[in-house]
Structure formats: C-alpha cells, structure tokens
Amino acid sequence: MSAVKILVAQGGGPTAVINQSLVGVALEARRFASVGRVYGARHGVRGIVNEDFVDLTQETSHNLELVAATPGSALGSTRDKPDLKYCQQIFAVLRAHGIGHFFYIGGNDSSDTVRIVSEEAAKAGYPLRCVHIPKTIDNDLVANDHTPGFPSAARFVAQAFAGANLDNAALPGVYVAVVMGRHAGFLTAASALGRKFPDDGPHLVYLPERTFKIERFLADVKAASERFGRCVVAVSEGIHDASGQPILAQLAKQIEHDAHGNVQLSGSGALADLLCEEIKAKLGLKRVRGDTFGYLQRSFIGCVSDVDAREAREVGEKAVQFAMWSERNGSVAIKRTGSYATGYELVALDEVAGKTRVMEDAFIAASGTDITDEFRMYLRPLLGSGMPEAFRLRPAPVAKVLSAKA
C-alpha cells in the first residue's frame, strides 16, 4: 500500500485562528504512519489549479506551532468561487499528484467547492477523501454552534466598542461604526458584549436580520441622544430595506460590485460616512463621527480568544481523524454541550454547502435595535479569558462656592 498524500488549502477571508486549523491538519496527519506527504496549496484553489504547492512535511513542529499562533492565512488565500469546470480542474490536479485526502479550510463557498470536487472524484471512481474545515468571522455556517474565527473577531468588536464608548462618554456626540456581515449580524451583535454599565454604548445595534428604515434610524438616534446625552451605534454592513436592497446602494451616488456581482459592502467607509451625513443633515447634530472596522476585525494580532484558538486547532485535527478513520467525506461541525463544552461531528457536505445561517430570532431584542440575554449567554464563553473591563470614578461632589453666593 502506497503512502497517502494529503493536500490542505485555505480560502476566503483570513482570520485570527485559521492557521491553528492548518497546523492541526499538518501535525495530526504526520502522526499517521500511512501518511507520506502533507502538501499545502498556496492561495487556495487557485494554487491547486496552478500546482503551486509547498511540502509541509518538511516544516519543523516548532515553526508550525509559531505559525499556528499567528493570525492571517499562512498559505495565502483566494476569493475565487469555483464552478463545475473549475472544480474539474482541481480534481485533475489532485489526481495527477496522487492526492488521497483533500482538506479545505473556509466558509460557505469553500464547502461547496469540496462538495463538487468529492462528487467528481466519485464519478471517476477515484478514492479521494474530501473534508471541509469550518472558518468564517461571520459565523454564518449552518450545522455549527459557532465557527472558528468568529469568537476572536467578536472579541475584537466587543473591545473596540468598549473603547469607543469610553471615548464617546468623555467627549459626547454621535458615533457610528460599521461592522462586517452581509447576511448575518452575529459580529455586529458582539458589540453589545462591551457594555458594563446601563448607559454604556452601543445604544443602538442594527442587524441585517431586520429591515432598516432611515426614518426610524434617525428617530432612534435622536431619542438615544436625548436620553443619554450621546449615542453610540453599531451597524452591520449588510443592513437593507424591505425589498432587500442594501442601504449603501440607496445612499451612495456610485457603488462598486465584487467579483460575484454583489454590492461591495466591505473595503470602504462609505456606509458610515453616509449615515453620519444623514444624521447631521436631518437632526442638526454637530459632533457626529463614523468608523468602518473593515479588515481590522479579521486578523487583529493582539486580540485572539483562547477558546477560539483551541477549537480552531481541534477542527483541523478532527478533520484528519474523520478522514483517516471513518473514511467519509463531509464538513467538520462544532456542537455545544453542557454549560460550555464542545464536541465535533462530521456532517454531510450538502448540509453546509452554499447555505447561510443568520441570527436566530431569540438572539434579537423585540425593538430590533439590541440583542437579548440569550445571545449574551451564547457569546460570552466564546470570547475567552481575560476580557478587559472598564471602570468609573465614584466622585463625591464638592459644594459650589461662587454660584452658591449668586
């Protein structure tokens, strides 16, 4: 029996822990005597069709561990979304190199690629194990309690809003920050985990799971500003009107589209700026500022959840174990058990491929501008240990002298 060759690749947006999954695959595979080589494809599926491989078998365990703790995609990634023809090219390369196990770390599109490639191998009667390893900061993979990459990004968002809230309390005004999430609002909702005191921001949270109305938004901002003397707003980049049209497309004079024909939501500060302009023009408020977190939330090196890092490593390890022992294709899924513990299952690829999970109604407050305690309980253990806290002075007022005599 010839030694098994393994190929692993990374696709889609980088995360703070995607390299844990990569190293989990590499190190776990090297423990099996039947594995001869572990290859990595540079820049995802594009690297596969270009036969741009590196031999991870020759990496030292020490350096792999250092890479595992480093955010970003160590092999490089791609935004290519393969169709059937593209997947047939992928399979042709895998077959030519004698690859026996194919692992692809990524989100919805990546799982669909794995599904198609596995089907092509089956048609050709080629013994190829195909396993999808979950990754996405959007937390929008079905069949998973949560997805590696999301907890660390959520930790960043919660801390960023905690800091923005402190700034806004010192110099009151309106602050609007746009967070990634085209269809799912999990990451934007994480902003609420930065609150400590009842009047802390974000005071308003807008998610793509609810219809966004400009008039209602302005009324909400006005009411919050009057109540708190300031207003911190968290907005998902994917907010849309009742017809599904992105709000960015309504407000912007010119809009860009990505390679898949979608309105380009990330990569610019347009939505935050446009919402701030609406607030200034319609409400007459002067101190209004906007930010777009953009790429910052994906691979921020100083803000990694230890829970996320551990689970990202384990999904890589479990992918190899499932492939070697169960001899099945599938997608590794994280399941929650107990007050907080996780288990791993291998689910069918068609359960995950091309599907999008959105926030459950139980996680969204009835107002549509906040989250529930159920979501707080869901997210808190994922953020990991050592979350920083903000405190306030408890000053004793000093009696006025001059104004008291007036």
C-alpha positions in Angstrom: 0.0 0.0 0.0 1.5 3.3 -1.1 1.8 6.2 1.4 -1.1 8.7 1.5 -0.6 12.2 0.2 -2.6 15.0 1.8 -3.3 18.4 0.5 -4.6 21.3 2.6 -5.6 24.8 1.5 -7.2 28.0 2.9 -9.9 30.0 1.3 -11.8 33.3 1.8 -11.1 36.0 4.3 -8.2 35.4 6.8 -8.9 35.1 10.5 -7.0 35.2 13.8 -7.1 31.4 14.1 -7.2 29.9 10.6 -3.6 28.9 10.9 -4.4 26.8 14.0 -6.6 24.7 11.8 -3.9 24.4 9.1 -1.3 23.3 11.7 -3.9 21.0 13.3 -4.1 19.2 9.9 -0.4 19.1 9.3 0.7 17.9 12.7 -2.2 15.4 13.2 -1.6 13.9 9.7 2.1 13.5 10.4 1.2 11.2 13.3 -0.2 8.6 11.0 2.3 6.1 9.6 0.3 5.7 6.5 0.8 9.4 5.5 3.8 10.1 3.3 3.4 13.7 2.5 1.4 16.7 3.6 1.2 19.5 1.0 -0.2 23.0 1.3 -1.6 24.8 -1.7 -0.7 28.5 -1.9 -3.6 30.9 -2.3 -6.4 28.3 -2.0 -8.0 26.7 -5.0 -6.1 29.0 -7.4 -2.9 27.4 -6.1 -4.3 24.0 -6.7 -5.1 24.6 -10.4 -1.7 26.3 -10.8 0.0 23.4 -9.0 1.6 25.8 -6.5 2.3 23.5 -3.6 4.6 23.6 -0.6 5.7 20.5 1.4 4.5 20.9 5.0 6.1 17.6 5.9 9.5 19.4 5.8 8.4 22.1 8.3 9.6 21.7 11.9 6.9 21.2 14.5 8.3 24.2 16.4 7.9 26.6 13.5 4.4 25.2 12.7 3.4 26.0 16.3 4.7 29.6 15.9 2.7 29.9 12.7 -0.4 28.5 14.4 -0.4 31.3 16.9 -0.1 33.9 14.1 -3.2 35.4 12.5 -3.8 35.6 8.8 -3.6 32.8 6.2 -0.1 31.4 6.2 -0.6 29.7 2.9 -2.3 32.7 1.3 -6.0 32.7 0.3 -8.3 33.5 -2.6 -11.7 34.8 -3.4 -12.2 32.5 -6.3 -15.6 30.9 -6.3 -15.1 27.7 -8.4 -17.9 26.5 -10.8 -18.1 22.9 -12.1 -15.4 23.4 -14.7 -13.0 25.0 -12.2 -13.7 22.1 -9.8 -13.0 19.6 -12.5 -9.6 21.3 -13.0 -9.0 21.0 -9.2 -9.8 17.3 -9.3 -7.5 16.7 -12.3 -4.6 18.2 -10.4 -5.3 16.3 -7.3 -5.5 13.1 -9.3 -2.2 13.9 -11.2 -0.4 14.4 -7.9 -1.9 11.3 -6.3 -3.6 13.2 -3.5 -5.6 10.9 -1.3 -7.1 13.4 1.2 -8.1 16.9 0.4 -8.8 19.4 3.3 -10.2 22.9 2.5 -10.4 25.5 5.3 -13.1 28.1 4.6 -16.7 29.2 4.7 -19.8 28.6 2.6 -18.2 28.7 -0.8 -15.3 26.6 0.3 -17.7 23.8 1.5 -19.4 23.9 -1.9 -16.1 23.5 -3.7 -15.3 20.5 -1.5 -18.7 19.0 -2.3 -18.3 19.4 -6.1 -14.7 18.0 -6.1 -15.8 15.0 -4.0 -18.6 14.3 -6.5 -16.2 14.5 -9.4 -13.9 12.0 -7.7 -16.8 9.7 -7.1 -17.8 9.8 -10.7 -14.3 8.9 -11.8 -14.0 6.1 -9.2 -11.0 7.8 -7.7 -10.5 7.2 -3.9 -10.4 10.8 -2.6 -11.4 11.8 0.9 -12.7 15.4 0.9 -13.2 17.2 4.2 -14.3 20.8 4.7 -12.9 22.6 7.8 -15.1 25.5 9.0 -13.8 29.1 9.1 -15.5 32.4 9.0 -15.8 35.5 11.1 -19.4 36.0 10.0 -20.5 32.8 12.0 -22.9 32.0 9.2 -22.2 28.3 8.6 -25.2 26.1 9.2 -25.0 22.9 11.3 -22.4 24.7 13.6 -23.0 26.2 17.0 -20.3 28.7 16.0 -17.5 28.9 13.6 -13.7 29.2 14.2 -12.6 32.8 13.6 -15.9 34.3 14.8 -15.0 34.3 18.5 -11.8 36.2 18.1 -13.3 38.7 15.7 -16.2 39.1 18.2 -13.7 39.7 21.0 -12.2 42.5 18.9 -15.5 44.1 18.2 -16.6 44.0 21.8 -13.4 45.5 23.0 -13.4 48.1 20.2 -16.9 49.3 21.1 -16.0 49.3 24.8 -13.1 51.7 24.0 -15.3 53.8 21.6 -17.9 54.1 24.3 -15.3 55.4 26.8 -14.2 58.0 24.2 -17.7 59.0 23.4 -18.6 59.4 27.2 -15.6 61.7 27.6 -16.5 63.9 24.5 -20.2 63.3 23.9 -21.7 63.1 20.4 -22.9 60.5 18.0 -20.5 57.7 17.0 -21.4 55.2 14.2 -19.3 52.2 13.5 -19.9 49.7 10.6 -19.1 46.0 11.2 -18.7 43.2 8.7 -21.6 40.9 8.0 -23.6 40.9 4.7 -26.4 38.5 5.7 -25.6 37.5 9.4 -25.4 40.0 12.2 -23.5 37.9 14.7 -20.4 40.1 14.6 -22.3 43.4 14.9 -24.3 41.9 17.8 -21.0 41.2 19.6 -20.6 44.9 20.1 -23.1 44.7 22.9 -20.8 42.5 24.9 -18.6 45.6 25.5 -21.2 47.1 27.8 -20.6 47.2 31.6 -22.9 50.0 32.9 -26.6 50.5 32.0 -25.9 53.7 30.0 -22.9 52.2 28.1 -22.9 52.1 24.3 -23.6 50.8 21.8 -27.0 52.3 22.5 -28.3 51.0 19.1 -27.5 47.9 17.2 -28.7 47.3 13.6 -28.5 43.9 12.1 -29.2 42.6 8.5 -31.8 40.2 10.0 -34.2 43.2 10.4 -35.4 45.7 7.9 -33.6 49.0 8.1 -35.6 52.3 7.7 -33.7 55.6 7.5 -36.5 57.5 9.2 -36.7 55.0 12.1 -32.9 55.1 12.4 -32.9 58.9 12.7 -35.7 58.8 15.3 -33.7 56.2 17.3 -30.6 58.3 17.2 -32.5 61.4 18.3 -34.2 59.5 21.2 -30.9 58.0 22.4 -29.1 61.3 22.2 -31.8 63.0 24.3 -31.8 60.1 26.8 -28.0 59.7 27.3 -26.7 63.0 26.0 -24.8 61.0 23.4 -25.2 57.9 21.1 -23.0 55.0 20.1 -24.3 53.0 17.1 -23.2 49.6 15.8 -24.3 48.9 12.2 -23.9 45.8 10.1 -22.6 46.5 6.6 -25.4 44.3 5.3 -28.4 46.5 6.5 -31.1 46.6 3.9 -34.6 47.9 3.2 -37.8 45.8 2.9 -37.0 44.9 -0.7 -33.6 43.5 0.3 -31.7 46.4 -1.3 -28.6 47.3 0.7 -28.9 50.7 2.3 -25.5 51.6 0.9 -26.9 51.3 -2.6 -29.7 53.7 -1.6 -27.5 56.4 -0.1 -24.4 56.2 -2.3 -24.2 58.0 -5.7 -21.8 55.4 -7.0 -21.5 51.8 -5.9 -19.0 49.1 -6.7 -19.7 45.4 -7.2 -17.5 42.5 -6.2 -16.4 39.6 -8.5 -19.7 37.8 -7.8 -21.9 40.7 -8.7 -22.8 41.7 -5.1 -22.7 45.3 -4.0 -19.3 45.9 -2.5 -20.0 46.4 1.2 -16.5 46.0 2.7 -13.4 47.8 1.9 -14.6 51.4 2.2 -16.0 53.7 4.8 -18.9 54.8 2.6 -21.8 53.5 4.7 -20.6 55.0 7.9 -19.9 58.4 6.2 -23.3 58.4 4.5 -25.2 57.6 7.7 -23.3 60.3 9.5 -24.2 62.8 6.8 -27.9 61.8 7.2 -27.7 62.5 11.0 -26.0 65.8 10.5 -28.4 67.0 7.8 -31.7 65.7 9.3 -31.1 66.0 13.0 -28.8 69.0 13.1 -26.3 67.3 15.4 -22.8 68.7 15.2 -20.4 66.2 16.7 -21.0 63.1 14.6 -18.2 60.6 13.7 -18.1 57.4 11.8 -15.7 54.4 11.5 -15.6 51.3 9.5 -13.8 48.4 11.2 -13.1 46.7 7.9 -10.2 44.3 7.8 -9.1 45.2 11.4 -11.6 42.7 12.9 -10.4 39.7 10.9 -6.8 39.1 11.9 -6.1 41.5 14.8 -2.9 40.1 16.3 -3.4 41.3 19.9 -7.0 40.0 20.3 -7.3 36.3 20.0 -9.7 34.3 22.0 -8.0 31.3 23.7 -11.2 29.3 23.3 -11.2 30.1 19.5 -7.6 29.1 19.1 -8.1 25.8 20.8 -11.2 24.9 18.8 -9.7 26.0 15.5 -6.8 23.6 16.2 -9.2 20.8 17.1 -11.4 21.1 14.0 -8.2 20.6 11.9 -7.2 17.6 14.0 -10.7 16.1 13.9 -10.8 16.6 10.1 -7.8 14.3 9.7 -9.2 11.8 12.2 -12.5 11.7 10.4 -10.8 11.2 7.0 -8.4 8.5 8.2 -10.7 6.5 10.5 -14.3 7.0 9.2 -13.3 7.2 5.6 -16.1 9.6 4.8 -16.4 13.0 3.1 -18.0 15.8 5.0 -17.7 19.0 6.9 -16.5 19.2 10.5 -19.1 20.9 12.7 -18.8 22.3 16.2 -21.6 21.2 18.6 -22.1 22.8 22.0 -22.7 20.6 25.0 -23.3 21.4 28.7 -22.9 24.9 30.2 -19.9 25.3 27.8 -18.1 22.4 26.2 -17.8 21.4 22.6 -18.0 18.2 20.6 -17.3 17.6 16.9 -19.3 15.9 14.2 -18.7 15.2 10.5 -21.9 16.3 8.7 -22.8 15.8 5.1 -21.3 18.4 2.7 -24.7 19.2 1.2 -25.9 20.2 4.7 -23.5 23.1 4.8 -22.5 23.8 1.2 -23.9 27.1 -0.2 -26.2 27.7 2.8 -26.2 30.7 5.1 -27.1 30.9 8.7 -28.5 34.1 10.2 -29.1 35.1 13.8 -31.9 33.3 15.5 -34.9 35.5 16.5 -34.3 34.6 20.1 -31.0 36.4 19.9 -32.5 39.7 18.7 -34.5 42.1 21.0 -38.1 42.9 20.2 -37.0 46.5 19.5 -34.8 45.3 16.6 -32.0 47.6 17.8 -30.5 45.4 20.5 -29.6 41.8 21.5 -31.1 39.6 24.2 -29.6 38.0 27.3 -29.8 34.7 25.4 -27.3 36.0 22.9 -25.0 37.3 25.7 -25.1 33.8 27.3 -24.3 32.3 23.9 -21.4 34.5 23.1 -19.7 35.2 26.4 -17.9 31.8 26.8 -16.6 32.1 23.2 -14.8 35.4 23.9 -12.2 33.6 26.0 -10.5 34.5 29.2 -9.0 37.9 30.3 -11.6 40.2 28.7 -10.7 43.7 29.9 -13.2 45.7 31.9 -13.8 49.5 32.2 -14.4 51.2 35.5 -15.7 54.6 36.5 -14.9 57.2 39.2 -17.4 57.4 42.1 -16.7 61.0 42.9 -18.1 62.9 45.9 -19.4 66.2 44.6 -17.8 69.3 46.1 -20.1 72.1 47.0 -20.0 75.2 44.7 -18.8 78.5 46.2 -19.3 81.2 43.7 -22.6 80.0 42.2 -23.9 79.4 45.7 -23.5 83.1 46.6 -25.1 84.4 43.4 
